[in-house]
Amino acid sequence: MAVETGDVSRLRPSRSYRHPRLYVAENSGSVAVAQGFVSDLRTQCHKLAALEATVGRPRPELRVDIRSFPFKGYVIFFRHHGERFEVVNIIEGHRDIDAVFGGKDKR
């Protein structure tokens, strides 16, 4: 998912968003709860896109340009390229982040 910082309305659900929705729906037993969670997650991504490129935690162990921000048991991984904001991945907080990013050789 990538948008120009000034145009966060172009954010669209990607594969990263489908998994949390399914997980929350299965564990809560409610599609409405899952849809609300994804809506909140999207709102948080919009907020991150509107903030300075220094927001979030730098993640140089993953890649030099990756930052992360926690959100309701998930971690949003993102980067800024000039005026462009890109969500790289959204991972459930208990998962092995190095394994998801393919190890530490991605710098």
N, CA, C and O of each residue as an XYZ file, in Angstrom:
428
protein
N       0.856     -1.148      0.000
C       0.000      0.000      0.000
C       0.907      1.217      0.000
O       1.800      1.325      0.840
N       0.691      2.120     -0.920
C       1.494      3.326     -0.999
C       0.610      4.492     -1.399
O      -0.298      4.353     -2.219
N       0.886      5.630     -0.813
C       0.143      6.829     -1.161
C       1.063      8.022     -1.072
O       2.092      7.983     -0.398
N       0.686      9.081     -1.758
C       1.355     10.351     -1.542
C       0.894     10.838     -0.174
O      -0.275     10.679      0.177
N       1.799     11.428      0.599
C       1.465     11.864      1.952
C       0.243     12.766      1.958
O      -0.582     12.663      2.866
N       0.102     13.633      0.990
C      -1.031     14.537      0.941
C      -2.310     13.882      0.445
O      -3.359     14.526      0.456
N      -2.265     12.623      0.008
C      -3.443     11.971     -0.572
C      -3.664     10.608      0.068
O      -3.574      9.578     -0.599
N      -3.954     10.610      1.360
C      -4.142      9.344      2.058
C      -5.454      8.673      1.690
O      -5.681      7.527      2.078
N      -6.313      9.345      0.963
C      -7.579      8.740      0.561
C      -7.373      7.579     -0.401
O      -8.292      6.785     -0.604
N      -6.173      7.456     -1.008
C      -5.922      6.373     -1.950
C      -5.527      5.072     -1.267
O      -5.278      4.082     -1.955
N      -5.460      5.036      0.066
C      -5.145      3.794      0.760
C      -6.214      2.755      0.449
O      -7.406      3.043      0.555
N      -5.814      1.595      0.082
C      -6.739      0.507     -0.230
C      -6.309     -0.741      0.532
O      -5.114     -0.949      0.745
N      -7.264     -1.579      0.948
C      -6.884     -2.826      1.609
C      -6.009     -3.670      0.689
O      -6.257     -3.780     -0.512
N      -5.005     -4.248      1.275
C      -4.125     -5.149      0.536
C      -4.137     -6.486      1.251
O      -4.882     -6.675      2.213
N      -3.332     -7.396      0.795
C      -3.268     -8.714      1.417
C      -2.949     -8.605      2.909
O      -3.431     -9.413      3.703
N      -2.149     -7.624      3.290
C      -1.804     -7.420      4.693
C      -3.038     -7.168      5.545
O      -3.060     -7.543      6.717
N      -4.069     -6.540      4.980
C      -5.280     -6.257      5.737
C      -6.228     -7.434      5.771
O      -6.981     -7.561      6.737
N      -6.236     -8.281      4.796
C      -7.165     -9.402      4.774
C      -6.899    -10.374      5.919
O      -7.839    -10.874      6.535
N      -5.638    -10.645      6.207
C      -5.330    -11.592      7.272
C      -5.836    -11.110      8.635
O      -6.508    -11.881      9.320
N      -5.548     -9.873      9.065
C      -6.081     -9.451     10.366
C      -7.605     -9.517     10.427
O      -8.163     -9.877     11.464
N      -8.277     -9.179      9.348
C      -9.733     -9.218      9.352
C     -10.227    -10.651      9.574
O     -11.128    -10.886     10.379
N      -9.633    -11.600      8.857
C     -10.035    -12.997      9.018
C      -9.728    -13.497     10.421
O     -10.552    -14.170     11.041
N      -8.543    -13.168     10.918
C      -8.129    -13.609     12.251
C      -9.087    -13.069     13.322
O      -9.543    -13.813     14.190
N      -9.381    -11.779     13.250
C     -10.268    -11.163     14.241
C     -11.677    -11.737     14.111
O     -12.329    -12.003     15.121
N     -12.151    -11.929     12.893
C     -13.492    -12.504     12.699
C     -13.576    -13.907     13.275
O     -14.556    -14.247     13.939
N     -12.558    -14.729     13.029
C     -12.569    -16.100     13.543
C     -12.506    -16.129     15.060
O     -13.195    -16.926     15.696
N     -11.676    -15.256     15.652
C     -11.482    -15.289     17.098
C     -12.562    -14.552     17.880
O     -12.794    -14.857     19.050
N     -13.207    -13.609     17.262
C     -14.272    -12.880     17.952
C     -15.643    -13.474     17.650
O     -16.600    -13.284     18.400
N     -15.716    -14.208     16.520
C     -17.001    -14.743     16.088
C     -17.903    -13.687     15.476
O     -19.103    -13.900     15.301
N     -17.305    -12.537     15.152
C     -18.125    -11.433     14.653
C     -17.459    -10.744     13.467
O     -16.344    -10.233     13.572
N     -18.152    -10.741     12.357
C     -17.658    -10.025     11.179
C     -17.648     -8.526     11.464
O     -16.746     -7.817     11.017
N     -18.643     -8.041     12.203
C     -18.717     -6.613     12.524
C     -17.513     -6.164     13.356
O     -16.957     -5.091     13.122
N     -17.118     -6.982     14.318
C     -15.943     -6.658     15.134
C     -14.705     -6.614     14.240
O     -13.881     -5.708     14.366
N     -14.573     -7.575     13.349
C     -13.424     -7.619     12.440
C     -13.400     -6.411     11.517
O     -12.344     -5.820     11.291
N     -14.558     -6.042     10.984
C     -14.616     -4.880     10.106
C     -14.264     -3.600     10.870
O     -13.602     -2.714     10.331
N     -14.705     -3.511     12.111
C     -14.365     -2.353     12.943
C     -12.874     -2.277     13.214
O     -12.286     -1.196     13.196
N     -12.260     -3.435     13.467
C     -10.818     -3.469     13.703
C     -10.061     -2.999     12.466
O      -9.140     -2.188     12.572
N     -10.441     -3.502     11.301
C      -9.763     -3.110     10.059
C      -9.973     -1.625      9.786
O      -9.063     -0.945      9.313
N     -11.155     -1.127     10.079
C     -11.406      0.303      9.918
C     -10.477      1.117     10.822
O      -9.907      2.119     10.391
N     -10.327      0.683     12.075
C      -9.416      1.356     13.008
C      -7.966      1.263     12.527
O      -7.203      2.223     12.642
N      -7.600      0.113     11.994
C      -6.255     -0.094     11.473
C      -5.982      0.837     10.294
O      -4.915      1.445     10.210
N      -6.930      0.944      9.404
C      -6.794      1.851      8.254
C      -6.683      3.305      8.721
O      -5.884      4.072      8.183
N      -7.481      3.678      9.716
C      -7.408      5.036     10.259
C      -6.026      5.313     10.826
O      -5.474      6.397     10.637
N      -5.470      4.331     11.522
C      -4.119      4.503     12.074
C      -3.097      4.667     10.954
O      -2.181      5.480     11.079
N      -3.230      3.923      9.875
C      -2.315      4.066      8.735
C      -2.443      5.456      8.105
O      -1.444      6.050      7.700
N      -3.653      5.965      8.023
C      -3.870      7.326      7.518
C      -3.146      8.339      8.414
O      -2.508      9.271      7.924
N      -3.256      8.142      9.727
C      -2.582      9.048     10.664
C      -1.066      8.986     10.482
O      -0.399     10.021     10.456
N      -0.531      7.789     10.358
C       0.919      7.645     10.154
C       1.357      8.320      8.863
O       2.422      8.937      8.813
N       0.552      8.209      7.833
C       0.887      8.819      6.543
C       0.923     10.340      6.641
O       1.686     10.993      5.929
N       0.106     10.899      7.514
C       0.024     12.351      7.639
C       1.108     12.940      8.542
O       1.300     14.156      8.563
N       1.814     12.095      9.283
C       2.837     12.573     10.214
C       4.215     12.615      9.561
O       4.416     12.134      8.446
N       5.144     13.201     10.286
C       6.520     13.296      9.790
C       7.132     11.912      9.616
O       6.695     10.940     10.231
N       8.136     11.845      8.777
C       8.811     10.581      8.478
C       9.589     10.031      9.669
O      10.101      8.913      9.605
N       9.686     10.792     10.748
C      10.431     10.330     11.921
C       9.550      9.635     12.953
O      10.055      9.195     13.986
N       8.250      9.524     12.702
C       7.360      8.852     13.632
C       7.607      7.344     13.573
O       8.001      6.811     12.536
N       7.374      6.671     14.686
C       7.581      5.223     14.726
C       9.010      4.868     15.105
O       9.878      5.733     15.222
N       9.225      3.595     15.288
C      10.538      3.077     15.684
C      11.340      2.692     14.451
O      10.849      1.934     13.614
N      12.572      3.201     14.319
C      13.423      2.757     13.203
C      13.698      1.260     13.330
O      13.886      0.757     14.438
N      13.723      0.545     12.204
C      13.974     -0.897     12.212
C      15.138     -1.259     11.294
O      14.954     -2.005     10.333
N      16.345     -0.736     11.578
C      17.489     -0.999     10.699
C      17.878     -2.473     10.639
O      18.558     -2.892      9.703
N      17.457     -3.263     11.624
C      17.756     -4.696     11.584
C      16.961     -5.399     10.486
O      17.311     -6.503     10.070
N      15.889     -4.754     10.018
C      15.076     -5.317      8.939
C      15.487     -4.718      7.596
O      15.796     -5.443      6.650
N      15.488     -3.396      7.527
C      15.956     -2.614      6.375
C      16.187     -1.204      6.870
O      15.522     -0.762      7.807
N      17.093     -0.506      6.274
C      17.434      0.826      6.772
C      16.284      1.816      6.663
O      16.252      2.787      7.419
N      15.349      1.609      5.761
C      14.270      2.572      5.561
C      12.946      2.179      6.226
O      11.944      2.873      6.054
N      12.928      1.096      6.968
C      11.694      0.599      7.593
C      11.536      1.168      9.000
O      12.497      1.263      9.763
N      10.309      1.542      9.318
C       9.939      1.974     10.665
C       8.741      1.127     11.095
O       8.076      0.523     10.254
N       8.464      1.081     12.393
C       7.315      0.320     12.865
C       6.544      1.115     13.903
O       7.068      2.023     14.548
N       5.276      0.740     14.041
C       4.404      1.391     14.999
C       3.423      0.336     15.512
O       2.768     -0.330     14.711
N       3.308      0.171     16.845
C       2.374     -0.829     17.382
C       0.939     -0.348     17.311
O       0.657      0.843     17.441
N       0.029     -1.305     17.099
C      -1.386     -0.967     17.059
C      -2.221     -2.189     17.435
O      -2.302     -3.150     16.671
N      -2.836     -2.148     18.610
C      -3.782     -3.168     19.067
C      -3.300     -4.602     18.830
O      -4.024     -5.409     18.247
N      -2.101     -4.916     19.274
C      -1.578     -6.273     19.144
C      -0.931     -6.573     17.810
O      -0.448     -7.686     17.602
N      -0.908     -5.622     16.908
C      -0.251     -5.762     15.608
C       0.876     -4.747     15.517
O       0.934     -3.803     16.305
N       1.764     -4.940     14.565
C       2.825     -3.976     14.301
C       2.706     -3.563     12.842
O       2.704     -4.403     11.942
N       2.607     -2.262     12.623
C       2.535     -1.716     11.273
C       3.951     -1.365     10.853
O       4.617     -0.571     11.518
N       4.413     -1.943      9.767
C       5.734     -1.640      9.218
C       5.542     -0.751      8.001
O       4.737     -1.057      7.121
N       6.274      0.337      7.953
C       6.072      1.315      6.893
C       7.374      2.028      6.569
O       8.377      1.881      7.267
N       7.332      2.801      5.496
C       8.465      3.647      5.128
C       7.954      4.861      4.374
O       6.864      4.856      3.803
N       8.766      5.887      4.388
C       8.491      7.117      3.648
C       9.528      7.236      2.549
O      10.719      7.041      2.794
N       9.093      7.552      1.348
C       9.975      7.844      0.211
C       9.632      9.244     -0.238
O       8.741      9.431     -1.067
N      10.325     10.230      0.295
C       9.980     11.608     -0.018
C       8.566     11.895      0.465
O       8.291     11.823      1.663
N       7.680     12.214     -0.448
C       6.282     12.486     -0.114
C       5.409     11.235     -0.134
O       4.210     11.314      0.134
N       5.986     10.101     -0.443
C       5.222      8.859     -0.563
C       5.311      8.049      0.732
O       6.398      7.881      1.285
N       4.176      7.551      1.213
C       4.080      6.710      2.403
C       3.670      5.314      1.962
O       2.729      5.152      1.185
N       4.376      4.311      2.457
C       4.072      2.942      2.059
C       4.004      2.030      3.275
O       4.943      1.969      4.068
N       2.883      1.320      3.418
C       2.781      0.282      4.434
C       3.418     -0.959      3.834
O       2.966     -1.469      2.809
N       4.469     -1.438      4.481
C       5.216     -2.588      3.979
C       4.548     -3.888      4.414
O       4.447     -4.833      3.632
N       4.095     -3.932      5.660
C       3.445     -5.131      6.172
C       2.752     -4.792      7.478
O       3.090     -3.807      8.134
N       1.796     -5.600      7.849
C       1.131     -5.503      9.144
C       1.164     -6.910      9.715
O       0.621     -7.846      9.129
N       1.806     -7.044     10.863
C       2.081     -8.366     11.418
C       1.528     -8.459     12.837
O       1.669     -7.527     13.630
N       0.902     -9.580     13.148
C       0.449     -9.833     14.509
C       1.676     -9.813     15.417
O       2.708    -10.396     15.085
N       1.563     -9.148     16.549
C       2.702     -8.856     17.413
C       3.492    -10.033     17.942
O       4.645     -9.861     18.338
N       2.914    -11.225     17.965
C       3.622    -12.394     18.490
C       4.399    -13.166     17.427
O       5.111    -14.117     17.749
N       4.269    -12.770     16.180
C       4.949    -13.501     15.097
C       6.435    -13.193     15.074
O       6.873    -12.168     15.596
N       7.199    -14.070     14.474
C       8.647    -13.905     14.321
C       8.903    -12.905     13.187
O       8.820    -13.251     12.009
N       9.210    -11.684     13.558
C       9.360    -10.610     12.583
C      10.510    -10.877     11.624
O      10.380    -10.635     10.424
N      11.637    -11.373     12.133
C      12.763    -11.689     11.249
C      12.373    -12.718     10.196
O      12.769    -12.603      9.036
N      11.597    -13.723     10.595
C      11.173    -14.744      9.635
C      10.250    -14.145      8.575
O      10.348    -14.492      7.398
N       9.360    -13.252      8.987
C       8.432    -12.622      8.041
C       9.197    -11.780      7.025
O       8.855    -11.761      5.842
N      10.231    -11.086      7.488
C      11.016    -10.229      6.608
C      12.162    -10.981      5.925
O      12.963    -10.372      5.215
N      12.244    -12.270      6.130
C      13.250    -13.065      5.436
C      14.631    -13.029      6.050
O      15.627    -13.152      5.337
N      14.712    -12.864      7.364
C      16.015    -12.871      8.024
C      16.615    -11.485      8.094
O      16.002    -10.497      7.692
N      17.825    -11.434      8.614
C      18.483    -10.161      8.865
C      19.352     -9.701      7.705
O      20.030     -8.680      7.829
N      19.359    -10.403      6.598
C      20.211    -10.032      5.468
C      19.508     -9.092      4.502
O      19.945     -8.982      3.357
N      18.454     -8.417      4.900
C      17.667     -7.556      4.011
C      18.082     -6.095      4.080
O      17.406     -5.239      3.511
N      19.170     -5.794      4.759
C      19.590     -4.408      4.905
C      20.018     -3.907      3.606
O      20.416     -2.748      3.492
